[in-house]
Amino acid sequence: MSPEILHTNNFLRDAVARIAGEADAAIRARGIFRIALSGGNTPLPVYRALAGESLDWARWEVTFGDERCVPPESDQSNFRMARESLFDHAPIPAGNILRMRGEADPSEAAADYEAELLRRASGETYRHDLILLGMGDDGHTASLFPGTAALGVTDRLVVANYVPKFSTHRITFTYPLLNAARRVCFLVNSPGKEAILRQVFGGASSYPCAAVRPTDGGVTWLLGGGA
């Protein structure tokens, strides 16, 4: 299935509307909305705006596509960003927020996270209704960076991935989990990525983000004025 490519002059409004719409549809269909959040600067204002919406928050189940190996209090933590911008303002039940333990041994934290997803899915593949992703200047997404081992993982949902450019591990979803989603939405609203986007949309497969292709779902690229 070809990706849906949406150019918008109001990135914040359209991102919030997309997330709210996916939440409503999932809750009506299955009684729960499973969403994976991304980190970085682009989604932060989206989460802030989303927190002001009147949504069925009790039926949200929130995961994270990746996490840095830092404590949850660190200013580098994806969880901290989401907590301060969204969780502190929207009444999502604490038990429905699944934090990656960035402060723990990376391999153990990844295995524990995968086990929790499988438990909640009763041993089936955990299917997100919506996974939010970004795209780095090198084409990485989540913490799937070019040349790293996690790109080739086919038998795990979550792994610890060593990233040489940062000399550290990251905890990240793998392609089997990303591609099990019902919908993936890339949020891209920063300049300097036009060349990579043209290549990805033209069929280039060398960038990690290009391998996100749900087997029974769709991909949306929401591109703001900065992209």
VENCOR-V933341 format. One record per helix or strand of 3 or more residues. SS is the DSSP state (H for helix, E for strand). FROM is the first residue (numbers start at 1). TO is the last residue. If there is no record, write none. Layout:
SS|FROM|TO + SS|FROM|TO
This chain:
E|4|7 + H|11|30 + E|33|37 + H|44|51 + H|57|59 + E|60|64 + E|66|68 + H|78|87 + H|94|96 + H|106|120 + E|130|133 + H|149|152 + E|158|163 + H|164|166 + E|168|173 + H|175|178 + E|183|188 + H|194|201 + H|208|211 + E|218|223
